[in-house]
Amino acid sequence: MAVLLLLCAGAGWMEINSYSETDQLRLARWSNTVVGADAIEVRAWYGYIRSSRGKVALKTLSFSGQAKVKVTEEIRNDSDGKTHYDWEWNEDLSTKREPEWMMVPKNYSNRIQFAGFNYGRFERRGGYYMGNSPNEVSVINLVLVPWPAVVGAFGIGPLWWMCERALRKWRRKRRVAMGRCGECGYDLRGSKGECPECGGKPRERMVREAHPTPEGLGGVK
Ligand SMILES: [Zn+2]
């Protein structure tokens, strides 16, 4: 519960922050392999989490294909076929670059727009990210989620828990005021001490509330 509350507060802070600056976490995974005297095979995947303008964007970009390049010693060293991992935290991007992809561009397909949520997909064949590469395939998936939805998702659990606790407390109070066991609701007006039904010990204060005076009890009948 504490973790959820913390996440909820964190999301709230990010939402407020997103109106004044853009933050981004970029994850990357790529590998380059030399496949000939003038060609390298490229496989790349990028994941972005970006917070801006009251929304959080999740974007993946992947592309692969062969690129025609003159394979120099430097490129040969760089294109070792190994998978590389990398991440980068960018703070306050808005001062450097417009947060242009806090919306789904019009040329994306499978566009979904619902209650502030957005989705779009973009597929391209042919050289784009890799220059002269006719067999390159690139795919972009973009999801936009309003920060309030994230705050709500983390906050609903703790809120439910607090409501239930308050409701339980109120029920117990009402039962005791009616001269019943606070735990199970058994009628305690004829008994003293523990509840014969569930063994619940009525607290001193509760007993006094339930039975103001011995005379009072008789007088009600
Ligand atoms: Zn009871």
py3Dmol code that shows the C-alpha trace and the ligand (Angstrom):
import py3Dmol

protein = """\
ATOM      1  CA  MET A   1       0.000   0.000   0.000  1.00  0.00           C
ATOM      2  CA  ALA A   2       2.855   2.359   0.864  1.00  0.00           C
ATOM      3  CA  VAL A   3       4.509   1.544  -2.477  1.00  0.00           C
ATOM      4  CA  LEU A   4       1.290   2.358  -4.341  1.00  0.00           C
ATOM      5  CA  LEU A   5       0.914   5.646  -2.460  1.00  0.00           C
ATOM      6  CA  LEU A   6       4.501   6.527  -3.300  1.00  0.00           C
ATOM      7  CA  LEU A   7       3.983   5.697  -6.993  1.00  0.00           C
ATOM      8  CA  CYS A   8       0.761   7.712  -6.984  1.00  0.00           C
ATOM      9  CA  ALA A   9       2.521  10.721  -5.461  1.00  0.00           C
ATOM     10  CA  GLY A  10       5.423  10.301  -7.881  1.00  0.00           C
ATOM     11  CA  ALA A  11       3.073  10.249 -10.867  1.00  0.00           C
ATOM     12  CA  GLY A  12       1.357  13.363  -9.532  1.00  0.00           C
ATOM     13  CA  TRP A  13       4.686  15.117  -9.225  1.00  0.00           C
ATOM     14  CA  MET A  14       5.650  14.054 -12.754  1.00  0.00           C
ATOM     15  CA  GLU A  15       2.349  15.383 -14.073  1.00  0.00           C
ATOM     16  CA  ILE A  16       2.905  18.824 -12.561  1.00  0.00           C
ATOM     17  CA  ASN A  17       6.519  18.770 -13.703  1.00  0.00           C
ATOM     18  CA  SER A  18       5.556  17.765 -17.258  1.00  0.00           C
ATOM     19  CA  TYR A  19       3.936  21.152 -17.885  1.00  0.00           C
ATOM     20  CA  SER A  20       7.171  23.028 -17.303  1.00  0.00           C
ATOM     21  CA  GLU A  21       9.707  20.579 -18.699  1.00  0.00           C
ATOM     22  CA  THR A  22      10.140  17.463 -20.796  1.00  0.00           C
ATOM     23  CA  ASP A  23      11.959  14.453 -19.384  1.00  0.00           C
ATOM     24  CA  GLN A  24      12.920  11.412 -21.338  1.00  0.00           C
ATOM     25  CA  LEU A  25      14.428   8.020 -20.709  1.00  0.00           C
ATOM     26  CA  ARG A  26      15.873   6.400 -23.809  1.00  0.00           C
ATOM     27  CA  LEU A  27      16.807   2.748 -23.959  1.00  0.00           C
ATOM     28  CA  ALA A  28      18.746   1.311 -26.854  1.00  0.00           C
ATOM     29  CA  ARG A  29      19.777  -2.115 -28.077  1.00  0.00           C
ATOM     30  CA  TRP A  30      21.639  -2.559 -31.332  1.00  0.00           C
ATOM     31  CA  SER A  31      24.075  -4.677 -33.228  1.00  0.00           C
ATOM     32  CA  ASN A  32      26.045  -4.062 -36.407  1.00  0.00           C
ATOM     33  CA  THR A  33      27.551  -6.909 -38.379  1.00  0.00           C
ATOM     34  CA  VAL A  34      29.841  -6.718 -41.380  1.00  0.00           C
ATOM     35  CA  VAL A  35      28.314  -8.851 -44.126  1.00  0.00           C
ATOM     36  CA  GLY A  36      30.529  -7.927 -47.061  1.00  0.00           C
ATOM     37  CA  ALA A  37      33.174  -5.575 -48.362  1.00  0.00           C
ATOM     38  CA  ASP A  38      30.623  -2.805 -48.718  1.00  0.00           C
ATOM     39  CA  ALA A  39      27.691  -3.791 -46.514  1.00  0.00           C
ATOM     40  CA  ILE A  40      26.766  -4.025 -42.850  1.00  0.00           C
ATOM     41  CA  GLU A  41      23.683  -5.556 -41.302  1.00  0.00           C
ATOM     42  CA  VAL A  42      22.064  -3.314 -38.718  1.00  0.00           C
ATOM     43  CA  ARG A  43      19.558  -4.281 -36.051  1.00  0.00           C
ATOM     44  CA  ALA A  44      18.373  -1.599 -33.697  1.00  0.00           C
ATOM     45  CA  TRP A  45      15.664  -1.138 -31.114  1.00  0.00           C
ATOM     46  CA  TYR A  46      14.954   2.037 -29.192  1.00  0.00           C
ATOM     47  CA  GLY A  47      12.489   2.513 -26.358  1.00  0.00           C
ATOM     48  CA  TYR A  48      11.477   5.926 -25.107  1.00  0.00           C
ATOM     49  CA  ILE A  49       9.551   7.019 -22.059  1.00  0.00           C
ATOM     50  CA  ARG A  50       8.834  10.699 -22.318  1.00  0.00           C
ATOM     51  CA  SER A  51       6.937  12.974 -19.974  1.00  0.00           C
ATOM     52  CA  SER A  52       5.633  16.226 -21.359  1.00  0.00           C
ATOM     53  CA  ARG A  53       2.518  18.407 -21.480  1.00  0.00           C
ATOM     54  CA  GLY A  54       0.532  16.386 -18.947  1.00  0.00           C
ATOM     55  CA  LYS A  55       1.101  13.104 -20.736  1.00  0.00           C
ATOM     56  CA  VAL A  56       3.512  10.239 -20.721  1.00  0.00           C
ATOM     57  CA  ALA A  57       4.558   8.792 -24.067  1.00  0.00           C
ATOM     58  CA  LEU A  58       5.809   5.270 -24.603  1.00  0.00           C
ATOM     59  CA  LYS A  59       7.468   4.818 -27.953  1.00  0.00           C
ATOM     60  CA  THR A  60       9.377   2.018 -29.549  1.00  0.00           C
ATOM     61  CA  LEU A  61      11.333   2.312 -32.745  1.00  0.00           C
ATOM     62  CA  SER A  62      12.961  -0.641 -34.393  1.00  0.00           C
ATOM     63  CA  PHE A  63      14.734  -0.903 -37.689  1.00  0.00           C
ATOM     64  CA  SER A  64      16.843  -3.490 -39.401  1.00  0.00           C
ATOM     65  CA  GLY A  65      18.375  -4.074 -42.772  1.00  0.00           C
ATOM     66  CA  GLN A  66      21.527  -3.896 -44.764  1.00  0.00           C
ATOM     67  CA  ALA A  67      23.285  -0.633 -45.341  1.00  0.00           C
ATOM     68  CA  LYS A  68      25.777  -0.058 -48.109  1.00  0.00           C
ATOM     69  CA  VAL A  69      28.906   1.495 -46.676  1.00  0.00           C
ATOM     70  CA  LYS A  70      32.576   1.308 -47.465  1.00  0.00           C
ATOM     71  CA  VAL A  71      33.746  -0.948 -44.638  1.00  0.00           C
ATOM     72  CA  THR A  72      36.727   0.797 -43.152  1.00  0.00           C
ATOM     73  CA  GLU A  73      38.787  -0.454 -40.224  1.00  0.00           C
ATOM     74  CA  GLU A  74      36.859   1.835 -37.905  1.00  0.00           C
ATOM     75  CA  ILE A  75      33.492   0.497 -39.100  1.00  0.00           C
ATOM     76  CA  ARG A  76      34.797  -3.067 -38.910  1.00  0.00           C
ATOM     77  CA  ASN A  77      35.758  -2.534 -35.237  1.00  0.00           C
ATOM     78  CA  ASP A  78      32.387  -0.985 -34.479  1.00  0.00           C
ATOM     79  CA  SER A  79      30.446  -3.699 -36.325  1.00  0.00           C
ATOM     80  CA  ASP A  80      31.471  -6.608 -34.153  1.00  0.00           C
ATOM     81  CA  GLY A  81      28.097  -8.362 -34.316  1.00  0.00           C
ATOM     82  CA  LYS A  82      27.670  -8.055 -30.562  1.00  0.00           C
ATOM     83  CA  THR A  83      24.492  -6.707 -29.022  1.00  0.00           C
ATOM     84  CA  HIS A  84      24.994  -3.358 -27.328  1.00  0.00           C
ATOM     85  CA  TYR A  85      22.802  -1.938 -24.605  1.00  0.00           C
ATOM     86  CA  ASP A  86      22.605   1.657 -23.662  1.00  0.00           C
ATOM     87  CA  TRP A  87      20.353   4.079 -21.821  1.00  0.00           C
ATOM     88  CA  GLU A  88      20.212   7.810 -21.534  1.00  0.00           C
ATOM     89  CA  TRP A  89      18.319  10.213 -19.304  1.00  0.00           C
ATOM     90  CA  ASN A  90      17.440  13.567 -20.853  1.00  0.00           C
ATOM     91  CA  GLU A  91      16.157  16.291 -18.646  1.00  0.00           C
ATOM     92  CA  ASP A  92      14.303  19.353 -19.779  1.00  0.00           C
ATOM     93  CA  LEU A  93      14.250  18.525 -23.472  1.00  0.00           C
ATOM     94  CA  SER A  94      11.756  21.277 -24.234  1.00  0.00           C
ATOM     95  CA  THR A  95      14.517  23.852 -24.199  1.00  0.00           C
ATOM     96  CA  LYS A  96      16.480  21.929 -26.823  1.00  0.00           C
ATOM     97  CA  ARG A  97      13.841  20.344 -28.991  1.00  0.00           C
ATOM     98  CA  GLU A  98      10.104  20.657 -29.463  1.00  0.00           C
ATOM     99  CA  PRO A  99       8.309  17.707 -27.851  1.00  0.00           C
ATOM    100  CA  GLU A 100       6.765  16.992 -31.238  1.00  0.00           C
ATOM    101  CA  TRP A 101       5.780  13.420 -30.576  1.00  0.00           C
ATOM    102  CA  MET A 102       3.494  14.141 -27.647  1.00  0.00           C
ATOM    103  CA  MET A 103       0.859  13.574 -30.310  1.00  0.00           C
ATOM    104  CA  VAL A 104       0.358  10.796 -32.835  1.00  0.00           C
ATOM    105  CA  PRO A 105       1.414  12.093 -36.273  1.00  0.00           C
ATOM    106  CA  LYS A 106      -1.262  12.064 -38.974  1.00  0.00           C
ATOM    107  CA  ASN A 107       0.602   9.594 -41.204  1.00  0.00           C
ATOM    108  CA  TYR A 108       0.530   6.857 -38.547  1.00  0.00           C
ATOM    109  CA  SER A 109      -1.824   3.928 -39.088  1.00  0.00           C
ATOM    110  CA  ASN A 110      -4.047   2.059 -36.607  1.00  0.00           C
ATOM    111  CA  ARG A 111      -4.734   5.366 -34.908  1.00  0.00           C
ATOM    112  CA  ILE A 112      -6.771   5.190 -31.735  1.00  0.00           C
ATOM    113  CA  GLN A 113      -7.889   8.259 -29.821  1.00  0.00           C
ATOM    114  CA  PHE A 114      -9.927   7.835 -26.673  1.00  0.00           C
ATOM    115  CA  ALA A 115     -10.301   9.989 -23.562  1.00  0.00           C
ATOM    116  CA  GLY A 116      -6.839  11.475 -23.813  1.00  0.00           C
ATOM    117  CA  PHE A 117      -5.244   8.137 -24.674  1.00  0.00           C
ATOM    118  CA  ASN A 118      -3.622   7.819 -28.084  1.00  0.00           C
ATOM    119  CA  TYR A 119      -2.068   5.060 -30.094  1.00  0.00           C
ATOM    120  CA  GLY A 120      -0.467   4.954 -33.498  1.00  0.00           C
ATOM    121  CA  ARG A 121       1.787   2.720 -35.544  1.00  0.00           C
ATOM    122  CA  PHE A 122       4.121   3.542 -38.362  1.00  0.00           C
ATOM    123  CA  GLU A 123       5.763   1.126 -40.778  1.00  0.00           C
ATOM    124  CA  ARG A 124       8.186   1.972 -43.465  1.00  0.00           C
ATOM    125  CA  ARG A 125      10.134  -0.028 -46.022  1.00  0.00           C
ATOM    126  CA  GLY A 126      13.180   1.324 -47.692  1.00  0.00           C
ATOM    127  CA  GLY A 127      15.986   3.541 -46.501  1.00  0.00           C
ATOM    128  CA  TYR A 128      15.049   6.039 -43.838  1.00  0.00           C
ATOM    129  CA  TYR A 129      17.089   5.740 -40.662  1.00  0.00           C
ATOM    130  CA  MET A 130      19.946   3.981 -42.387  1.00  0.00           C
ATOM    131  CA  GLY A 131      20.318   6.007 -45.533  1.00  0.00           C
ATOM    132  CA  ASN A 132      20.832   3.938 -48.654  1.00  0.00           C
ATOM    133  CA  SER A 133      19.173   0.689 -47.557  1.00  0.00           C
ATOM    134  CA  PRO A 134      16.375  -0.580 -49.817  1.00  0.00           C
ATOM    135  CA  ASN A 135      15.598  -3.592 -47.594  1.00  0.00           C
ATOM    136  CA  GLU A 136      15.377  -1.598 -44.358  1.00  0.00           C
ATOM    137  CA  VAL A 137      12.230  -2.130 -42.316  1.00  0.00           C
ATOM    138  CA  SER A 138      11.365   0.345 -39.587  1.00  0.00           C
ATOM    139  CA  VAL A 139       8.428   0.187 -37.200  1.00  0.00           C
ATOM    140  CA  ILE A 140       7.286   2.759 -34.663  1.00  0.00           C
ATOM    141  CA  ASN A 141       4.691   2.156 -31.965  1.00  0.00           C
ATOM    142  CA  LEU A 142       3.539   5.105 -29.936  1.00  0.00           C
ATOM    143  CA  VAL A 143       1.212   5.180 -26.929  1.00  0.00           C
ATOM    144  CA  LEU A 144       0.211   8.339 -25.091  1.00  0.00           C
ATOM    145  CA  VAL A 145      -1.275   8.110 -21.609  1.00  0.00           C
ATOM    146  CA  PRO A 146      -2.528  11.120 -19.614  1.00  0.00           C
ATOM    147  CA  TRP A 147      -0.664  11.467 -16.314  1.00  0.00           C
ATOM    148  CA  PRO A 148      -3.974  11.745 -14.340  1.00  0.00           C
ATOM    149  CA  ALA A 149      -4.798   8.203 -15.536  1.00  0.00           C
ATOM    150  CA  VAL A 150      -1.496   6.973 -14.106  1.00  0.00           C
ATOM    151  CA  VAL A 151      -2.133   8.818 -10.834  1.00  0.00           C
ATOM    152  CA  GLY A 152      -5.611   7.238 -10.719  1.00  0.00           C
ATOM    153  CA  ALA A 153      -4.323   3.751 -11.481  1.00  0.00           C
ATOM    154  CA  PHE A 154      -1.863   3.895  -8.574  1.00  0.00           C
ATOM    155  CA  GLY A 155      -4.260   5.782  -6.278  1.00  0.00           C
ATOM    156  CA  ILE A 156      -7.387   3.629  -6.627  1.00  0.00           C
ATOM    157  CA  GLY A 157      -5.979   0.851  -4.391  1.00  0.00           C
ATOM    158  CA  PRO A 158      -5.048   3.055  -1.421  1.00  0.00           C
ATOM    159  CA  LEU A 159      -8.299   5.025  -1.792  1.00  0.00           C
ATOM    160  CA  TRP A 160     -10.363   1.826  -1.759  1.00  0.00           C
ATOM    161  CA  TRP A 161      -8.445   0.599   1.287  1.00  0.00           C
ATOM    162  CA  MET A 162      -9.042   3.859   3.197  1.00  0.00           C
ATOM    163  CA  CYS A 163     -12.766   3.875   2.323  1.00  0.00           C
ATOM    164  CA  GLU A 164     -13.154   0.290   3.460  1.00  0.00           C
ATOM    165  CA  ARG A 165     -11.387   1.012   6.743  1.00  0.00           C
ATOM    166  CA  ALA A 166     -13.559   4.071   7.377  1.00  0.00           C
ATOM    167  CA  LEU A 167     -16.703   2.096   6.527  1.00  0.00           C
ATOM    168  CA  ARG A 168     -15.715  -0.741   8.883  1.00  0.00           C
ATOM    169  CA  LYS A 169     -15.043   1.712  11.685  1.00  0.00           C
ATOM    170  CA  TRP A 170     -18.364   3.444  11.139  1.00  0.00           C
ATOM    171  CA  ARG A 171     -20.241   0.080  11.109  1.00  0.00           C
ATOM    172  CA  ARG A 172     -18.592  -0.986  14.360  1.00  0.00           C
ATOM    173  CA  LYS A 173     -19.458   2.327  16.004  1.00  0.00           C
ATOM    174  CA  ARG A 174     -23.068   2.047  14.899  1.00  0.00           C
ATOM    175  CA  ARG A 175     -23.368  -1.543  16.138  1.00  0.00           C
ATOM    176  CA  VAL A 176     -21.917  -0.649  19.536  1.00  0.00           C
ATOM    177  CA  ALA A 177     -24.266   2.337  19.798  1.00  0.00           C
ATOM    178  CA  MET A 178     -27.155  -0.074  19.159  1.00  0.00           C
ATOM    179  CA  GLY A 179     -25.958  -2.310  21.990  1.00  0.00           C
ATOM    180  CA  ARG A 180     -24.529  -4.937  19.660  1.00  0.00           C
ATOM    181  CA  CYS A 181     -21.124  -6.560  19.355  1.00  0.00           C
ATOM    182  CA  GLY A 182     -18.844  -4.284  17.296  1.00  0.00           C
ATOM    183  CA  GLU A 183     -17.257  -7.273  15.577  1.00  0.00           C
ATOM    184  CA  CYS A 184     -20.173  -9.496  14.575  1.00  0.00           C
ATOM    185  CA  GLY A 185     -23.305  -7.512  15.404  1.00  0.00           C
ATOM    186  CA  TYR A 186     -24.635  -9.984  18.006  1.00  0.00           C
ATOM    187  CA  ASP A 187     -27.110  -8.432  20.432  1.00  0.00           C
ATOM    188  CA  LEU A 188     -25.184  -7.831  23.680  1.00  0.00           C
ATOM    189  CA  ARG A 189     -27.909  -6.111  25.665  1.00  0.00           C
ATOM    190  CA  GLY A 190     -28.585  -9.238  27.697  1.00  0.00           C
ATOM    191  CA  SER A 191     -24.968 -10.274  28.269  1.00  0.00           C
ATOM    192  CA  LYS A 192     -21.919  -8.904  30.057  1.00  0.00           C
ATOM    193  CA  GLY A 193     -18.253  -8.965  29.079  1.00  0.00           C
ATOM    194  CA  GLU A 194     -17.246 -10.972  26.047  1.00  0.00           C
ATOM    195  CA  CYS A 195     -19.519 -11.532  23.097  1.00  0.00           C
ATOM    196  CA  PRO A 196     -20.937 -15.064  23.344  1.00  0.00           C
ATOM    197  CA  GLU A 197     -21.087 -15.305  19.556  1.00  0.00           C
ATOM    198  CA  CYS A 198     -17.544 -14.387  18.454  1.00  0.00           C
ATOM    199  CA  GLY A 199     -15.660 -13.878  21.748  1.00  0.00           C
ATOM    200  CA  GLY A 200     -14.981 -10.254  20.891  1.00  0.00           C
ATOM    201  CA  LYS A 201     -14.139  -8.191  23.963  1.00  0.00           C
ATOM    202  CA  PRO A 202     -16.234  -5.058  24.131  1.00  0.00           C
ATOM    203  CA  ARG A 203     -14.044  -2.130  25.117  1.00  0.00           C
ATOM    204  CA  GLU A 204     -14.862  -0.267  28.306  1.00  0.00           C
ATOM    205  CA  ARG A 205     -15.939   2.820  26.391  1.00  0.00           C
ATOM    206  CA  MET A 206     -18.147   0.814  24.059  1.00  0.00           C
ATOM    207  CA  VAL A 207     -19.866  -0.946  26.957  1.00  0.00           C
ATOM    208  CA  ARG A 208     -20.646   2.360  28.599  1.00  0.00           C
ATOM    209  CA  GLU A 209     -22.049   3.691  25.340  1.00  0.00           C
ATOM    210  CA  ALA A 210     -24.163   0.594  24.865  1.00  0.00           C
ATOM    211  CA  HIS A 211     -25.454   0.451  28.451  1.00  0.00           C
ATOM    212  CA  PRO A 212     -25.629   3.971  29.877  1.00  0.00           C
ATOM    213  CA  THR A 213     -27.254   2.898  33.164  1.00  0.00           C
ATOM    214  CA  PRO A 214     -28.875  -0.341  34.354  1.00  0.00           C
ATOM    215  CA  GLU A 215     -32.112   1.604  34.776  1.00  0.00           C
ATOM    216  CA  GLY A 216     -31.887   2.988  31.305  1.00  0.00           C
ATOM    217  CA  LEU A 217     -31.714  -0.489  29.877  1.00  0.00           C
ATOM    218  CA  GLY A 218     -34.880  -1.533  31.710  1.00  0.00           C
ATOM    219  CA  GLY A 219     -36.642   1.669  30.814  1.00  0.00           C
ATOM    220  CA  VAL A 220     -36.281   1.139  27.065  1.00  0.00           C
ATOM    221  CA  LYS A 221     -38.371  -2.019  27.072  1.00  0.00           C
TER     222      LYS A 221
END
"""
ligand_1 = """\
1
ZN
Zn -19.424 -10.728 18.458
"""
view = py3Dmol.view(width=600, height=400)
view.addModel(protein, "pdb")
view.setStyle({"model": 0}, {"cartoon": {"style": "trace"}})
view.addModel(ligand_1, "xyz")
view.setStyle({"model": 1}, {"stick": {}})
view.zoomTo()
view.show()
